[in-house]
């Protein structure tokens, strides 16, 4: 596998304040592999590669990295819960996982957004190839405004290769995409590829100006109701990274980690040591701000 230009980011909240680029071979775990606790299959490391980027390594397998990847130095693992939904529960069983208070809150959010429009939710599905032009025409301008695109380079892609991939997925019945509209304007989108009957939480974005209406939550609730009704999917995989949205909607979780494995050069050693020290400082500062009760406010300011 060819190495990919990869940024090792120094993050202050969601804002990248510094980045170092390395050419790394990506190796990622899918949900099925995580649940089966399968060993990693290292790809050959080419001479022009600086190392590997391991994504969603089951936390229990971190102790085997030195054995599986000898001669490389590892970054401090970024450990997180990889959340997912067991779709075998069915919609009624899924909703029963929530407390009565949470169910009431979710219903209230959906009603509030509907009342902000014409009394009904305007959510449109785009699962067919012939619908994708309309989906991208509405979703791409919205994506460009989101903090995911501005700060994380994680907005919905619009380049030709991605559009061709979306078209192929749709033609094979393996794409589910949705847009939530308010007064005729798109305010949230959700893009879900399907791999081996597992829904992949690939892209979600919403208009920050409508955040008080919880558009991402409302769109997620609507999409899940439709997806459960298909009786086709095994899991809804929220993929890498933790977060309040994923924790709220997930029914299960697996402890995973992202790790960089680099060739032991002096520059790479300095990079990983600096990255670890920076993260420790940020974590300590975050804990202090949390004790002061201002962490959420500072995070919001950093997002802009």
FILO-824662 format. One record per residue (C-alpha): residue number from 0; x, y, z. Coordinates in pm, 1 decimal, padded with zeros to 6 digits. Layout:
[NUM, [X, Y, Z]]
...
***
This chain:
[0, [00000.0, 00000.0, 00000.0]]
[1, [00130.9, 00342.6, -00092.6]]
[2, [00197.5, 00595.8, 00183.8]]
[3, [-00035.2, 00894.4, 00212.1]]
[4, [00062.8, 01249.1, 00310.8]]
[5, [-00068.5, 01266.4, 00668.1]]
[6, [-00072.2, 01553.3, 00915.9]]
[7, [00018.1, 01489.5, 01278.3]]
[8, [-00187.1, 01768.8, 01431.1]]
[9, [-00137.2, 01971.8, 01744.4]]
[10, [-00497.0, 02043.6, 01844.0]]
[11, [-00626.2, 02306.9, 02081.4]]
[12, [-00981.7, 02185.4, 02118.8]]
[13, [-01095.0, 02143.5, 01758.7]]
[14, [-00852.7, 02405.0, 01625.8]]
[15, [-00525.5, 02291.4, 01468.0]]
[16, [-00245.5, 02524.9, 01583.3]]
[17, [00043.8, 02329.1, 01433.2]]
[18, [00088.7, 02031.9, 01203.4]]
[19, [00376.3, 01812.2, 01093.2]]
[20, [00342.4, 01615.2, 00771.8]]
[21, [00464.5, 01260.8, 00729.8]]
[22, [00406.3, 01002.0, 00456.8]]
[23, [00231.5, 00716.2, 00632.7]]
[24, [00071.4, 00389.2, 00530.2]]
[25, [-00285.3, 00386.5, 00668.6]]
[26, [-00415.7, 00071.0, 00835.4]]
[27, [-00768.5, 00087.2, 00968.4]]
[28, [-00994.9, -00148.4, 01157.6]]
[29, [-01353.6, -00191.6, 01047.2]]
[30, [-01617.5, -00262.1, 01310.3]]
[31, [-01639.6, -00633.1, 01227.2]]
[32, [-01262.4, -00669.9, 01272.2]]
[33, [-01276.0, -00482.7, 01603.8]]
[34, [-01555.3, -00699.4, 01741.8]]
[35, [-01374.8, -01015.3, 01628.1]]
[36, [-01048.1, -00891.1, 01787.0]]
[37, [-00854.5, -00981.8, 01475.3]]
[38, [-00476.8, -00918.8, 01467.3]]
[39, [-00337.7, -00642.9, 01250.4]]
[40, [-00213.2, -00727.3, 00903.4]]
[41, [00085.8, -00493.1, 00847.7]]
[42, [00122.5, -00370.6, 00492.2]]
[43, [00473.8, -00356.8, 00348.0]]
[44, [00651.6, -00032.8, 00436.5]]
[45, [00799.9, 00125.9, 00124.5]]
[46, [01130.0, 00313.7, 00135.9]]
[47, [00952.7, 00647.5, 00081.7]]
[48, [00719.4, 00591.8, 00378.9]]
[49, [00782.8, 00742.8, 00722.8]]
[50, [00572.4, 00482.4, 00901.0]]
[51, [00210.0, 00385.2, 00964.1]]
[52, [-00106.6, 00546.6, 01085.3]]
[53, [-00312.1, 00287.9, 01272.0]]
[54, [-00680.4, 00372.3, 01310.8]]
[55, [-00923.5, 00212.2, 01554.9]]
[56, [-00676.2, -00039.4, 01693.8]]
[57, [-00860.5, -00233.1, 01967.6]]
[58, [-00714.4, -00101.4, 02293.2]]
[59, [-00640.7, -00454.0, 02412.5]]
[60, [-00404.3, -00505.0, 02116.5]]
[61, [-00185.5, -00200.0, 02187.3]]
[62, [00052.7, -00416.3, 02392.5]]
[63, [00132.1, -00616.8, 02077.1]]
[64, [00242.4, -00320.7, 01860.9]]
[65, [00613.7, -00355.9, 01936.7]]
[66, [00594.1, -00722.9, 01837.5]]
[67, [00383.0, -00664.7, 01525.3]]
[68, [00577.0, -00355.2, 01407.5]]
[69, [00938.3, -00402.7, 01524.0]]
[70, [01188.2, -00121.8, 01488.3]]
[71, [00937.0, 00164.6, 01491.1]]
[72, [00857.3, 00423.4, 01756.5]]
[73, [00497.8, 00479.4, 01864.0]]
[74, [00310.1, 00793.6, 01951.9]]
[75, [00105.9, 00814.8, 02268.5]]
[76, [-00216.2, 00631.6, 02173.3]]
[77, [-00524.6, 00847.2, 02134.2]]
[78, [-00773.1, 00619.6, 02309.0]]
[79, [-01145.8, 00667.7, 02263.2]]
[80, [-01475.1, 00482.7, 02261.7]]
[81, [-01584.9, 00373.1, 01916.3]]
[82, [-01961.5, 00387.5, 01943.0]]
[83, [-02205.3, 00185.0, 01736.4]]
[84, [-02572.2, 00087.9, 01724.1]]
[85, [-02683.6, -00273.7, 01720.1]]
[86, [-02953.5, -00251.7, 01453.2]]
[87, [-03092.1, -00594.3, 01555.4]]
[88, [-03270.9, -00414.3, 01837.9]]
[89, [-03531.9, -00273.1, 01602.1]]
[90, [-03665.9, 00079.6, 01639.5]]
[91, [-03884.0, 00009.0, 01942.2]]
[92, [-03605.6, -00176.4, 02120.6]]
[93, [-03360.6, 00098.2, 02034.1]]
[94, [-03582.2, 00373.1, 02172.5]]
[95, [-03629.1, 00167.9, 02489.5]]
[96, [-03253.4, 00206.7, 02553.1]]
[97, [-03311.3, 00573.8, 02634.7]]
[98, [-03447.2, 00695.1, 02966.1]]
[99, [-03800.0, 00838.2, 02962.4]]
[100, [-03648.5, 01183.0, 03018.6]]
[101, [-03416.2, 01149.0, 02718.5]]
[102, [-03698.3, 01021.2, 02495.4]]
[103, [-03909.2, 01321.2, 02595.6]]
[104, [-03618.2, 01556.8, 02524.0]]
[105, [-03561.5, 01407.7, 02178.0]]
[106, [-03930.0, 01434.6, 02089.6]]
[107, [-03935.2, 01793.8, 02213.4]]
[108, [-03640.0, 01883.1, 01991.8]]
[109, [-03810.4, 01735.9, 01686.4]]
[110, [-04131.8, 01920.1, 01765.8]]
[111, [-03946.4, 02248.4, 01824.4]]
[112, [-03774.8, 02232.5, 01487.1]]
[113, [-04099.2, 02138.1, 01311.5]]
[114, [-04277.0, 02430.9, 01477.3]]
[115, [-04001.0, 02662.9, 01353.5]]
[116, [-04104.0, 02571.5, 00999.9]]
[117, [-04454.7, 02501.9, 00877.4]]
[118, [-04534.5, 02248.2, 01148.0]]
[119, [-04372.8, 01948.3, 00978.8]]
[120, [-04013.8, 01834.1, 00933.0]]
[121, [-03880.3, 01878.8, 00580.5]]
[122, [-03630.4, 01593.6, 00552.7]]
[123, [-03544.2, 01457.5, 00210.0]]
[124, [-03372.2, 01129.2, 00125.5]]
[125, [-03113.8, 01086.6, -00149.3]]
[126, [-03039.5, 00717.7, -00193.3]]
[127, [-03053.5, 00684.0, -00572.7]]
[128, [-02780.0, 00778.0, -00819.3]]
[129, [-03010.8, 01017.3, -01006.0]]
[130, [-03071.7, 01207.3, -00680.0]]
[131, [-02708.0, 01278.5, -00601.4]]
[132, [-02673.0, 01598.7, -00805.1]]
[133, [-02950.5, 01750.2, -00596.2]]
[134, [-02791.6, 01621.9, -00275.1]]
[135, [-02448.8, 01768.9, -00348.1]]
[136, [-02596.3, 02095.5, -00477.7]]
[137, [-02763.1, 02149.3, -00139.7]]
[138, [-02511.3, 01985.3, 00094.2]]
[139, [-02176.7, 02116.1, -00035.6]]
[140, [-02241.0, 02490.0, 00024.5]]
[141, [-02367.9, 02401.4, 00371.8]]
[142, [-02063.9, 02184.0, 00441.6]]
[143, [-01827.0, 02469.0, 00353.0]]
[144, [-01976.7, 02673.5, 00638.6]]
[145, [-01941.6, 02407.9, 00910.1]]
[146, [-01664.2, 02401.1, 01167.8]]
[147, [-01581.1, 02046.6, 01053.0]]
[148, [-01473.5, 02192.4, 00717.8]]
[149, [-01315.4, 02511.9, 00852.4]]
[150, [-01118.3, 02366.9, 01141.7]]
[151, [-01085.7, 01993.1, 01082.7]]
[152, [-01067.3, 01961.7, 00702.7]]
[153, [-01350.9, 01711.3, 00747.3]]
[154, [-01623.6, 01864.4, 00536.6]]
[155, [-01818.7, 01673.0, 00274.8]]
[156, [-01587.6, 01622.3, -00028.0]]
[157, [-01709.1, 01743.4, -00363.1]]
[158, [-01428.9, 01637.5, -00597.2]]
[159, [-01489.4, 01414.9, -00897.1]]
[160, [-01346.3, 01097.1, -00743.3]]
[161, [-01574.7, 01122.4, -00440.9]]
[162, [-01877.6, 01193.7, -00659.2]]
[163, [-01795.3, 00887.6, -00869.8]]
[164, [-01764.6, 00676.0, -00554.0]]
[165, [-02100.9, 00804.0, -00430.2]]
[166, [-02258.8, 00721.3, -00764.8]]
[167, [-02122.5, 00365.0, -00753.2]]
[168, [-02247.2, 00318.6, -00396.7]]
[169, [-02593.0, 00445.1, -00484.3]]
[170, [-02620.7, 00222.7, -00792.4]]
[171, [-02540.4, -00081.7, -00579.9]]
[172, [-02791.3, 00019.1, -00310.7]]
[173, [-02516.6, 00102.6, -00062.7]]
[174, [-02572.3, 00471.2, 00008.5]]
[175, [-02811.3, 00652.2, 00241.6]]
[176, [-02805.3, 01032.7, 00240.7]]
[177, [-03038.3, 01290.7, 00394.2]]
[178, [-03084.6, 01666.8, 00411.3]]
[179, [-03293.7, 01860.4, 00662.0]]
[180, [-03448.1, 02181.6, 00528.1]]
[181, [-03596.1, 02479.4, 00712.7]]
[182, [-03796.7, 02736.9, 00516.4]]
[183, [-03662.2, 02576.6, 00198.4]]
[184, [-03295.3, 02611.1, 00301.7]]
[185, [-03069.0, 02316.1, 00390.1]]
[186, [-02958.1, 02325.9, 00753.5]]
[187, [-02817.3, 01973.7, 00808.7]]
[188, [-02695.8, 01677.9, 00602.0]]
[189, [-02605.6, 01316.3, 00676.7]]
[190, [-02406.9, 01089.9, 00440.8]]
[191, [-02391.9, 00716.8, 00514.1]]
[192, [-02210.9, 00464.3, 00292.4]]
[193, [-02298.5, 00098.6, 00353.1]]
[194, [-02025.0, -00167.7, 00376.6]]
[195, [-02127.3, -00531.0, 00432.1]]
[196, [-02464.5, -00412.8, 00566.1]]
[197, [-02293.7, -00182.0, 00815.9]]
[198, [-02390.8, 00186.0, 00798.0]]
[199, [-02084.6, 00410.5, 00814.5]]
[200, [-02125.0, 00749.5, 00982.9]]
[201, [-01911.6, 00929.3, 00727.7]]
[202, [-02030.0, 01292.8, 00715.5]]
[203, [-02268.7, 01500.3, 00924.7]]
[204, [-02281.5, 01878.6, 00913.1]]
[205, [-02524.3, 02149.3, 01013.5]]
[206, [-02571.7, 02525.7, 01001.3]]
[207, [-02422.4, 02669.5, 01321.3]]
[208, [-02678.4, 02951.7, 01311.6]]
[209, [-02952.7, 02696.0, 01377.0]]
[210, [-02769.0, 02509.9, 01654.7]]
[211, [-03038.4, 02602.1, 01909.7]]
[212, [-03279.8, 02387.5, 01705.3]]
[213, [-03053.8, 02078.1, 01730.6]]
[214, [-03068.9, 02000.8, 01355.8]]
[215, [-02805.3, 01724.8, 01370.9]]
[216, [-02993.7, 01542.9, 01645.4]]
[217, [-03326.4, 01577.5, 01465.9]]
[218, [-03182.7, 01451.6, 01137.3]]
[219, [-03016.8, 01156.8, 01313.5]]
[220, [-03345.4, 01056.5, 01478.5]]
[221, [-03537.2, 01069.9, 01150.8]]
[222, [-03270.1, 00874.5, 00960.7]]
[223, [-03254.2, 00600.5, 01223.2]]
[224, [-03630.1, 00548.9, 01215.0]]
[225, [-03614.8, 00498.2, 00837.9]]
[226, [-03307.1, 00276.3, 00857.0]]
[227, [-03452.8, 00047.4, 01123.1]]
[228, [-03762.9, 00009.2, 00905.2]]
[229, [-03551.4, -00143.7, 00625.6]]
[230, [-03458.2, -00445.4, 00845.0]]
[231, [-03138.6, -00480.1, 00646.1]]
[232, [-02850.9, -00335.2, 00845.9]]
[233, [-02645.9, -00505.7, 01118.3]]
[234, [-02476.2, -00204.4, 01274.7]]
[235, [-02463.4, 00173.4, 01255.3]]
[236, [-02092.0, 00247.6, 01297.6]]
[237, [-02000.0, 00591.8, 01433.6]]
[238, [-01633.5, 00522.6, 01337.3]]
[239, [-01326.8, 00682.5, 01493.6]]
[240, [-01343.8, 00933.4, 01773.7]]
[241, [-01563.2, 00994.6, 02072.9]]
[242, [-01821.4, 01268.9, 02117.0]]
[243, [-02145.5, 01357.3, 02290.9]]
[244, [-02356.5, 01292.3, 01978.7]]
[245, [-02208.2, 00945.0, 01927.8]]
[246, [-02232.8, 00857.9, 02296.0]]
[247, [-02598.2, 00963.2, 02305.4]]
[248, [-02707.6, 00759.3, 02004.7]]
[249, [-02477.7, 00456.8, 02035.2]]
[250, [-02597.5, 00140.9, 02209.4]]
[251, [-02253.8, -00019.4, 02246.2]]
[252, [-01890.0, 00081.0, 02233.5]]
[253, [-01543.1, -00063.7, 02184.8]]
[254, [-01227.4, 00089.5, 02329.2]]
[255, [-00999.1, 00177.3, 02037.6]]
[256, [-00699.4, 00395.9, 01964.2]]
[257, [-00527.3, 00589.0, 01687.9]]
[258, [-00148.7, 00548.1, 01687.0]]
[259, [00133.8, 00678.6, 01470.5]]
[260, [00426.9, 00441.2, 01419.0]]
[261, [00733.4, 00615.5, 01276.6]]
[262, [01085.7, 00527.1, 01173.1]]
[263, [01319.7, 00606.0, 01465.3]]
[264, [01490.7, 00914.2, 01319.7]]
[265, [01594.6, 01206.9, 01537.9]]
[266, [01330.1, 01429.9, 01375.7]]
[267, [01056.7, 01174.1, 01436.2]]
[268, [01160.7, 01123.5, 01797.1]]
[269, [01148.3, 01499.3, 01855.1]]
[270, [00809.8, 01524.6, 01683.5]]
[271, [00648.5, 01253.8, 01895.0]]
[272, [00799.2, 01386.4, 02217.6]]
[273, [00674.6, 01737.9, 02137.2]]
[274, [00331.9, 01607.7, 02041.4]]
[275, [00300.0, 01414.5, 02367.9]]
[276, [00410.2, 01715.1, 02577.0]]
[277, [00168.0, 01945.1, 02394.4]]
[278, [-00124.4, 01707.3, 02445.0]]
[279, [-00042.0, 01671.4, 02814.8]]
[280, [-00041.3, 02050.3, 02852.6]]
[281, [-00372.8, 02085.7, 02671.2]]
[282, [-00528.9, 01808.8, 02879.6]]
[283, [-00408.7, 01968.4, 03202.2]]
[284, [-00533.4, 02310.7, 03097.7]]
[285, [-00868.1, 02160.9, 02995.9]]
[286, [-00909.6, 01999.2, 03336.4]]
[287, [-00833.9, 02333.7, 03504.7]]
[288, [-01086.0, 02517.2, 03284.4]]
[289, [-01341.7, 02246.4, 03358.6]]
[290, [-01299.0, 02303.8, 03731.6]]
[291, [-01358.9, 02673.4, 03671.7]]
[292, [-01675.4, 02588.7, 03478.1]]
[293, [-01566.5, 02769.8, 03159.0]]
[294, [-01437.4, 02482.8, 02940.8]]
[295, [-01752.0, 02459.9, 02723.2]]
[296, [-01747.4, 02836.0, 02666.4]]
[297, [-01380.9, 02835.0, 02564.4]]
[298, [-01438.0, 02541.0, 02328.6]]
[299, [-01723.3, 02731.4, 02161.1]]
[300, [-01500.2, 03036.4, 02115.1]]
[301, [-01227.4, 02823.2, 01957.3]]
[302, [-01476.5, 02683.0, 01706.5]]
[303, [-01570.8, 03038.8, 01604.6]]
***
